[in-house]
Amino acid sequence: MDLQTLTYIVVGATFALYIGIAFWARAGTTGEFYAAGRGVHPVANGMATAADWMSAASFISMAGLIAFNGYGASVFLMGWTGGYVLLALLLAPYLRKFGKFTVPEFIGDRYYSRTARIVAVICLIIASITYVIGQMKGIGVAFSRFLETEYDTGLYIGMGIVFIYAVLGGMKGITYTQIAQYCVLIFAYTVPAIFISLNITGNPIPQLGLGSTMADGSGTYMMDRLDQVVTDLGFTQYTTQVMGSKLNMFVYTLSLMIGTAGLPHVIIRFFTVPKVKDARSSAGWALVFIAILYTTAPAVGSMARLNLMNTIQTGEVGSAEGNIEIAKVPQWMTNWQKTGLLQWEDKNGDGRIQYYNDKNADFAAKAESFGWKGNEMTKVDRDIMVLANPEIASLPNWVIALVVAGGLAAALSTAAGLLLAISSSISHDLLKGVFMPDISEKAELLAGRIAMAGAIALAGYFGLHPPDFAAGTVAIAFGLAASSIFPVLMMGIFYKKMNRAGAIWGMISGIGVTMLYVFQHKGIMFIPGTSFLGDLGPNWFLGISPNAFGAIGAIVNFAVAIIVSKVTAPPPDHIQHLVEDIRVPKGAAGAIDH
């Protein structure tokens, strides 16, 4: 069976499964729409949380970053996993004990302020919309290649699927859909990794294959071979490569870590379990499910880079005329060229693709002696690497189709969780909590669905012109969450003297400086050439990239909040007692459990 037909069958079957689950588990009350009726089993919630958290950035983009940035891309592994531990230990159990539906609702009650709740909603929407853009990029990439559609068309199809099951089912439908999506995405990620590890190292376990010797019998370790291949072509040694300066790597990791802990769409997953101890348990299960993919990703990225360099540098041998072999471009490159995400120019007409570091003066001179006319790889979108990897390795069509379904499952699962966070913040926090407190449950449910539809449309619009590759866009979203939501939650739980003025000005200042830095670098609303202060050069503040600046914004948030709280009236006594109650373990004297 040809690849396109097989892909339609596999992807169509998974979409039918998701929509079927949405109809089966559709929400009938606001409790089911916002928190799945608080009846989700911890193991099921852990699996749903893993799918919610492992987005297109994790499935599609992270291995691509590892492939091209080597050791430097470890910031994503350390930041995202470390942040989840932070969330599980320091935030999730306490927020579940508080017993509300949404993060802005906690902030509004904890800081006894409707203004604080409104500011939190704005911060949540900004971060979540930015995050959804990254998922839309992943959906567009997957559809554009394997369903042979334009990127824009693929994006519209993905928007339609999310609309059906997210708007219909709410958190209840999304939860059970995400469980199915986790099964699809983890199977789709590990199966090709096993095949490729076997091909390259003879070891079926990718995590072990990463440190194994080559299957060609040379006795060379796979990572040593990769280092040799990339350095021979003028690139930095793969295993020592960094992303910017060491300071940037540290700040980038910190930003991803605290951004993870401040992401509302992950936090609200812990509101769906029956009890506080279930929140801790589901966090532990989620870490187990997440680890399966995250320990596989370094092998996937490294082996993808090795396969890429080998196939494009040597090309495939075609027909022969006399004693001259005529090379041709690998078929997988021709397939991906149609999407516009991979482009090259055969400058010297030899039928092969020379790909090397033309910014390395020493190697450029050597390349000229080879008869090369320059680096012929004009564009390699890093987001294609996981999806292209099975084709590069010549794996069976069913494996390729499975990877497409997995990438779409990852993007759709996270998009649905984010859209629910946006929807609930608008319908529950703004309408019900601030502007229309007497709104009926039926009207609130309708408002939530309308808000989600609007969020899908807005995210799709920005997804047509994403500011960065999928993981880069997601990193910006993490930075926005890190600079706004995380500090106010931490201080709300562990600093009873923090008052409403401090929380409000902390959030505004934190997200404000982060957005200023991002827009200064990438342009207002990600439109190049529309910066506030003119061209200050890239990474002008201590060499820190915009994707990593959220940690600096968080420091500003903490500092401003503490200073303002010191010079304004302390919170009322009942609020301080509330904070103490949240932190008291269940069963202790005076403990309460919602």
Secondary structure, DSSP 8 states (H G I E B T S, - for coil): --HHHHHHHHHHHHHHHHHHHHHHT---SHHHHHHGGG---HHHHHHHHHHHHS-HIIIIIHHHHHHHHGGGGHHHHHHHHHHHHHHHHHTHHHHHHHT-SSHHHHHHHHTT-HHHHHHHHHHHHHHHHHHHHHHHHHHHHHHHHHS---HHHHHHHHHHHHHHHHHHHHHHHHHHHHHHHHHHHHHHHHHHHHHHHHHHHS-S-HHHHTTSB-TTSS--BHHHHHHHHHHHTT---GGG--SS-HHHHHHHHHHHHHHHHT-HHHHGGGGSSSSHHHHHHHHHHHHHHHHHHHTTHHHHHHHHHHHHHHHHHH-EEEEEETTEEEEE--HHHHHHHTTTSEEE--TT-SSS-----TT-HHHHHHHHHTT--S--EEEE-GGGHHHHHHHHTT--HHHHHHHHHHHHHHHHHHHHHHHHHHHHIIIIIIIIIII-TT--HHHHHHHHHHHHHHHHHHHHHHHTS-SS-HHHHHHHHHHHHHHHHHHHHHHHHH-TT--HHHHHHHHHHHHHHHHHHHHHHH-GGG-TT--SS----TTTTTT--GGGTHHHHHHHHHHHHHHHHHHS----HHHHHHHHHHHS-TTSTT----
